[in-house]
């Protein structure tokens, strides 16, 4: 039986400091069942009120949910109109009670002090994507696969203009397939030779996150 797929939204908030662009990351409470202790972007499930009386408007609800979660979790008033779609993530179905199908947005951070809710969210930090990846490699922070890959994408071009100037026609959807490969778990994505068969040894193109005991590698031909 397939587990319930719950719509959710998250937002990557970007600020410029001199010639450096930083993003806001938050640490989830370690006792939470979903991504407990991980560093993520502000976000959460879509609530009924996010539909604003339009039950079929999922796209609008995702935007409103992303802005609402930023307000609730870090105290920042994000303009819904400033949100640019970045990607969409759906986890594999392994019989868990529910899964979050999550829309990722990116937006300029509004002015104001970050104040975490000290409930679901325990800490925050402004950090460059490259630094966040280095902290994960050093074992200082935990990341989820979608966060890791998003940071990897952002680190390829640290230009604030490029990040916020993407057209929404470029939105990529990641529907994850998980497989084991020796000591590593491998998340397979569209375009990988092993995607349809969940076979990480299949010969051909690569689009995957290899999650070893210590090192993670995002590989894409």
FENMO-V608992 format. One record per residue. N is the residue number from 1. RES is the residue in three letters. PHI is phi as a letter, one per 20 degrees, with the letter a starting at -180 (999 if undefined). PSI is psi as a letter, one per 40 degrees, with the letter a starting at -180 (* if undefined). D_LAST is the distance of its C-alpha to the last C-alpha in whole Angstrom. Layout:
n;res;phi;psi;d_last
N;RES;PHI;PSI;D_LAST
N;RES;PHI;PSI;D_LAST
This chain:
n;res;phi;psi;d_last
1;UNK;999;h;34
2;UNK;f;i;31
3;UNK;e;i;32
4;UNK;f;h;32
5;UNK;d;h;30
6;UNK;d;h;31
7;UNK;f;i;30
8;UNK;b;i;29
9;UNK;b;i;28
10;UNK;b;i;27
11;UNK;c;h;27
12;UNK;e;h;25
13;UNK;e;h;28
14;UNK;d;h;28
15;UNK;c;i;31
16;UNK;d;h;31
17;UNK;c;h;33
18;UNK;l;b;34
19;UNK;e;e;30
20;UNK;d;h;29
21;UNK;d;h;27
22;UNK;c;i;27
23;UNK;c;i;27
24;UNK;e;h;29
25;UNK;c;i;28
26;UNK;c;i;31
27;UNK;d;h;32
28;UNK;f;i;33
29;UNK;g;h;36
30;UNK;f;e;35
31;UNK;e;e;38
32;UNK;f;i;35
33;UNK;f;d;34
34;UNK;d;h;31
35;UNK;l;f;29
36;UNK;g;h;32
37;UNK;n;e;32
38;UNK;e;i;28
39;UNK;e;h;27
40;UNK;c;a;26
41;UNK;e;i;27
42;UNK;g;h;30
43;UNK;r;i;30
44;UNK;r;a;32
45;UNK;f;i;33
46;UNK;e;h;34
47;UNK;e;i;38
48;UNK;g;d;40
49;UNK;f;e;41
50;UNK;f;e;38
51;UNK;f;e;38
52;UNK;l;f;42
53;UNK;m;e;43
54;UNK;c;g;41
55;UNK;g;d;40
56;UNK;e;e;37
57;UNK;e;g;35
58;UNK;f;d;32
59;UNK;f;d;31
60;UNK;f;d;34
61;UNK;f;d;34
62;UNK;f;d;31
63;UNK;f;d;31
64;UNK;f;d;35
65;UNK;f;d;34
66;UNK;f;d;31
67;UNK;f;d;34
68;UNK;f;d;37
69;UNK;f;d;35
70;UNK;f;d;34
71;UNK;f;d;38
72;UNK;f;d;39
73;UNK;e;d;37
74;UNK;c;e;37
75;UNK;m;f;40
76;UNK;d;h;38
77;UNK;e;g;39
78;UNK;e;h;35
79;UNK;f;h;36
80;UNK;g;d;35
81;UNK;f;e;34
82;UNK;e;e;32
83;UNK;f;h;29
84;UNK;d;h;26
85;UNK;f;h;24
86;UNK;d;d;20
87;UNK;a;i;19
88;UNK;b;h;20
89;UNK;c;h;20
90;UNK;c;h;21
91;UNK;f;i;22
92;UNK;f;i;22
93;UNK;e;h;26
94;UNK;d;f;27
95;UNK;n;e;31
96;UNK;f;i;31
97;UNK;f;d;34
98;UNK;b;i;32
99;UNK;c;i;28
100;UNK;d;h;27
101;UNK;e;h;25
102;UNK;d;h;25
103;UNK;e;h;24
104;UNK;d;h;23
105;UNK;d;i;25
106;UNK;c;i;25
107;UNK;b;i;28
108;UNK;f;h;30
109;UNK;f;h;33
110;UNK;f;i;36
111;UNK;f;i;39
112;UNK;p;i;41
113;UNK;e;h;41
114;UNK;f;h;38
115;UNK;c;h;40
116;UNK;f;i;39
117;UNK;f;e;41
118;UNK;l;f;41
119;UNK;c;c;41
120;UNK;f;d;37
121;UNK;d;h;36
122;UNK;d;d;37
123;UNK;b;i;36
124;UNK;b;i;34
125;UNK;b;i;32
126;UNK;e;h;31
127;UNK;b;i;28
128;UNK;f;i;25
129;UNK;g;d;21
130;UNK;f;d;21
131;UNK;f;d;24
132;UNK;f;d;24
133;UNK;f;d;20
134;UNK;f;d;23
135;UNK;f;d;25
136;UNK;f;d;23
137;UNK;f;d;22
138;UNK;e;e;26
139;UNK;m;e;27
140;UNK;e;d;29
141;UNK;c;i;28
142;UNK;d;i;26
143;UNK;c;i;23
144;UNK;e;i;22
145;UNK;g;d;18
146;UNK;f;d;18
147;UNK;f;d;20
148;UNK;g;d;18
149;UNK;f;d;15
150;UNK;f;d;17
151;UNK;f;d;18
152;UNK;f;d;15
153;UNK;f;d;14
154;UNK;f;d;17
155;UNK;f;e;17
156;UNK;f;d;15
157;UNK;b;g;18
158;UNK;f;f;21
159;UNK;e;h;23
160;UNK;g;d;25
161;UNK;f;d;26
162;UNK;f;d;22
163;UNK;g;d;22
164;UNK;e;e;25
165;UNK;d;e;24
166;UNK;f;i;22
167;UNK;e;i;23
168;UNK;f;e;23
169;UNK;f;e;21
170;UNK;e;e;18
171;UNK;f;h;18
172;UNK;d;h;16
173;UNK;d;h;17
174;UNK;d;h;16
175;UNK;d;h;18
176;UNK;f;h;17
177;UNK;d;h;18
178;UNK;d;h;19
179;UNK;b;i;19
180;UNK;d;i;20
181;UNK;b;g;19
182;UNK;m;b;22
183;UNK;e;e;23
184;UNK;d;i;20
185;UNK;e;i;19
186;UNK;c;h;16
187;UNK;e;h;15
188;UNK;e;i;13
189;UNK;c;i;12
190;UNK;g;h;11
191;UNK;n;e;9
192;UNK;f;i;9
193;UNK;f;d;11
194;UNK;e;e;13
195;UNK;f;d;14
196;UNK;f;d;17
197;UNK;d;e;19
198;UNK;l;f;18
199;UNK;d;h;17
200;UNK;f;e;15
201;UNK;e;e;15
202;UNK;g;h;14
203;UNK;f;i;13
204;UNK;p;a;10
205;UNK;f;i;6
206;UNK;c;h;5
207;UNK;b;g;7
208;UNK;b;i;10
209;UNK;d;h;12
210;UNK;e;h;14
211;UNK;d;g;18
212;UNK;e;i;20
213;UNK;g;d;23
214;UNK;c;d;23
215;UNK;d;h;19
216;UNK;d;i;17
217;UNK;c;h;13
218;UNK;e;h;10
219;UNK;d;h;7
220;UNK;b;h;4
221;UNK;f;*;0
